[in-house]
């Protein structure tokens, strides 16, 4: 006699797998909030930034992480390091997670930039702006969204942690929300924060959390069966 499959088991077997992407902004640096560092090398975490990185690792500890990816910038890699040490996973650099290319504005003081006419375009019509000799916001969003889709394909049904930067994370969250690019500046992404997006093939992404800096994250994903042994 063949036993009937319980409805709940059948539902679990047929339900498409979701891939959980956690987008972590790097911790604070000595120039956070004062300049546009962009892709200039040599910028490292401050003491507070290193504390934030340790806190991120502690918050991620209860999750069954499949992959760790980081922007090539030092501040992102340093933020990822404690999570790598605690999880035993290697961090893979991915250029798709890198900061926006600010071109001629790289290293400029924010206090000077806010007085420029172009700054209003950056804040209110970013889809129409390209940094002089740098990247446009449209290009940055396409790069970031394409990167995250590729990582979902590489880790179907898994948990992937990406260490990146404020603007790339903001445009990714805006895309997942279905928010037009010109409104992405309304999203706040703080240093050391975690945002969560769930992807299921054939469905619109689901934004589960934005700019979280406090609570443990283990509740975002149940442990795998093999992890319960």
C-alpha positions as CSV (number, residue, x, y, z in Angstrom):
1,X,0.0,0.0,0.0
2,X,1.3,3.4,-0.9
3,X,1.0,6.0,1.8
4,X,-0.5,9.4,0.8
5,X,1.8,12.4,0.9
6,X,0.8,14.8,3.7
7,X,-0.5,18.1,2.2
8,X,2.1,20.1,4.0
9,X,5.0,18.0,2.6
10,X,3.6,18.2,-0.9
11,X,3.4,22.0,-0.6
12,X,6.9,22.2,0.7
13,X,8.1,20.0,-2.2
14,X,6.4,22.1,-4.9
15,X,7.1,25.5,-3.4
16,X,9.9,27.3,-5.4
17,X,13.1,27.9,-3.4
18,X,13.8,31.4,-2.3
19,X,17.3,32.8,-2.3
20,X,18.0,35.3,0.5
21,X,20.3,38.1,-0.2
22,X,21.7,40.2,2.7
23,X,23.2,43.5,1.6
24,X,25.6,44.9,4.2
25,X,26.9,48.4,4.0
26,X,30.5,48.6,5.2
27,X,31.3,50.1,8.6
28,X,32.2,53.7,9.2
29,X,35.5,55.2,8.0
30,X,37.3,58.4,9.2
31,X,35.6,60.3,6.3
32,X,32.1,58.9,6.4
33,X,29.6,61.7,5.9
34,X,32.3,64.2,5.0
35,X,33.6,63.2,1.5
36,X,32.8,61.1,-1.5
37,X,35.6,58.5,-1.3
38,X,34.3,56.5,-4.3
39,X,36.9,54.0,-5.6
40,X,40.0,55.8,-4.3
41,X,42.2,53.2,-2.6
42,X,43.5,53.2,0.9
43,X,40.4,54.1,2.9
44,X,40.0,51.8,6.0
45,X,37.5,51.3,8.7
46,X,37.6,53.5,11.8
47,X,37.5,52.0,15.3
48,X,33.7,52.4,15.3
49,X,33.6,50.8,11.8
50,X,35.5,47.8,13.1
51,X,33.0,47.5,16.0
52,X,30.2,47.6,13.5
53,X,31.8,44.9,11.4
54,X,32.1,42.6,14.5
55,X,28.4,43.3,15.3
56,X,27.4,42.3,11.8
57,X,29.2,39.0,12.2
58,X,27.4,38.4,15.5
59,X,24.0,39.1,13.9
60,X,24.7,36.8,11.0
61,X,25.9,33.9,13.2
62,X,22.6,32.1,13.3
63,X,22.1,31.9,9.5
64,X,23.1,29.0,7.2
65,X,25.2,31.2,4.9
66,X,26.2,29.8,1.5
67,X,28.4,32.6,0.1
68,X,30.2,35.7,1.2
69,X,30.9,38.4,-1.4
70,X,32.5,41.8,-1.1
71,X,33.2,44.9,-3.0
72,X,37.0,45.1,-3.8
73,X,37.3,48.3,-1.7
74,X,39.3,47.9,1.5
75,X,36.5,49.2,3.8
76,X,34.1,46.5,2.5
77,X,36.6,43.7,2.8
78,X,37.4,44.7,6.3
79,X,33.7,44.7,7.2
80,X,33.3,41.2,5.8
81,X,36.4,39.8,7.6
82,X,34.8,39.1,11.0
83,X,31.8,37.3,9.3
84,X,34.3,35.2,7.3
85,X,36.2,34.3,10.5
86,X,33.1,33.4,12.4
87,X,31.5,31.4,9.6
88,X,34.6,29.7,8.3
89,X,33.8,30.8,4.8
90,X,36.0,32.6,2.3
91,X,35.1,36.1,1.1
92,X,35.0,36.4,-2.7
93,X,35.6,39.9,-4.2
94,X,33.1,40.9,-6.8
95,X,33.5,44.0,-8.8
96,X,29.8,44.2,-9.4
97,X,29.4,45.2,-5.7
98,X,31.9,48.1,-5.9
99,X,31.1,51.7,-5.0
100,X,29.8,54.1,-7.7
101,X,32.5,55.6,-9.9
102,X,32.3,59.3,-8.9
103,X,34.7,60.3,-11.5
104,X,36.0,63.8,-11.0
105,X,34.0,64.1,-7.8
106,X,36.0,61.3,-6.1
107,X,37.4,62.5,-2.8
108,X,35.4,65.8,-2.9
109,X,34.1,67.2,0.3
110,X,30.3,67.0,0.6
111,X,30.2,70.5,2.0
112,X,31.6,71.8,-1.3
113,X,29.4,69.6,-3.5
114,X,26.1,70.6,-1.9
115,X,26.6,74.1,-3.3
116,X,26.8,72.9,-6.9
117,X,23.8,73.2,-9.2
118,X,24.4,69.6,-10.2
119,X,23.8,68.5,-6.6
120,X,20.1,69.1,-6.9
121,X,20.0,66.8,-9.9
122,X,21.9,64.1,-7.9
123,X,19.3,64.4,-5.1
124,X,16.0,64.8,-7.1
125,X,16.6,63.5,-10.7
126,X,19.5,61.0,-10.3
127,X,18.3,59.1,-13.4
128,X,19.4,62.1,-15.5
129,X,22.9,62.4,-13.9
130,X,26.3,61.0,-14.7
131,X,29.3,61.9,-12.6
132,X,31.8,63.8,-14.7
133,X,34.2,61.2,-16.2
134,X,32.4,58.6,-14.0
135,X,29.4,56.4,-13.8
136,X,25.7,57.3,-14.1
137,X,23.1,56.2,-11.5
138,X,21.4,54.2,-14.3
139,X,24.6,52.3,-15.0
140,X,25.2,51.7,-11.3
141,X,21.7,50.3,-10.8
142,X,22.0,48.0,-13.8
143,X,25.4,46.8,-12.6
144,X,24.2,46.1,-9.1
145,X,20.9,44.4,-10.1
146,X,22.7,42.2,-12.6
147,X,25.3,41.2,-10.0
148,X,22.6,40.2,-7.5
149,X,20.7,38.2,-10.1
150,X,23.9,36.4,-11.0
151,X,24.6,35.6,-7.3
152,X,21.0,34.3,-6.9
153,X,21.6,32.0,-9.9
154,X,24.8,30.8,-8.4
155,X,23.2,30.0,-5.0
156,X,19.6,28.9,-5.6
157,X,17.7,28.5,-2.4
158,X,20.7,29.7,-0.4
159,X,21.7,32.6,1.8
160,X,24.2,35.1,0.3
161,X,25.8,38.0,2.1
162,X,27.1,40.9,0.0
163,X,29.2,43.6,1.5
164,X,28.9,46.8,-0.5
165,X,28.3,50.6,-0.3
166,X,25.4,52.9,0.5
167,X,24.3,54.0,-3.0
168,X,24.6,50.6,-4.7
169,X,22.5,49.0,-1.9
170,X,20.0,51.8,-2.1
171,X,19.4,51.4,-5.9
172,X,19.2,47.6,-5.4
173,X,16.5,48.0,-2.7
174,X,14.7,50.6,-4.9
175,X,14.6,48.2,-7.8
176,X,13.4,45.3,-5.6
177,X,10.6,47.6,-4.3
178,X,9.6,48.7,-7.7
179,X,10.5,52.2,-6.8
180,X,11.6,54.5,-9.7
181,X,15.3,55.5,-9.6
182,X,14.6,59.2,-9.1
183,X,13.2,58.3,-5.6
184,X,16.1,56.1,-4.4
185,X,17.6,58.9,-2.3
186,X,14.7,58.5,0.1
187,X,16.1,55.2,1.2
188,X,18.5,55.3,4.2
189,X,21.4,52.8,4.4
190,X,23.5,53.4,7.4
191,X,27.1,52.1,8.0
192,X,27.0,48.5,9.3
193,X,23.4,48.1,8.4
194,X,21.8,45.0,6.8
195,X,19.0,44.9,4.2
196,X,17.3,41.7,3.1
197,X,15.8,40.8,-0.2
198,X,14.2,37.4,-1.0
199,X,14.3,36.2,-4.6
200,X,12.1,33.4,-6.1
201,X,12.5,32.6,-9.7
202,X,9.5,33.8,-11.7
203,X,8.3,36.2,-9.0
204,X,9.0,39.8,-8.0
205,X,11.6,40.1,-5.3
206,X,10.4,40.6,-1.7
207,X,12.1,43.2,0.4
208,X,12.1,41.8,3.9
209,X,14.2,44.3,5.8
210,X,15.9,47.7,5.1
211,X,18.7,49.4,7.1
212,X,18.6,47.1,10.1
213,X,21.3,47.7,12.7
214,X,20.0,46.0,15.9
215,X,18.3,42.7,16.0
216,X,19.6,39.2,15.4
217,X,19.0,38.0,11.8
218,X,18.6,34.3,12.4
219,X,14.8,34.5,12.1
220,X,15.1,35.4,8.4
221,X,15.8,31.8,7.5
222,X,15.1,28.5,9.2
223,X,18.1,26.2,9.6
224,X,18.5,23.4,7.0
225,X,17.5,19.9,8.1
226,X,21.1,18.8,8.0
227,X,22.0,21.6,10.4
228,X,19.6,20.4,13.0
229,X,21.4,17.1,13.6
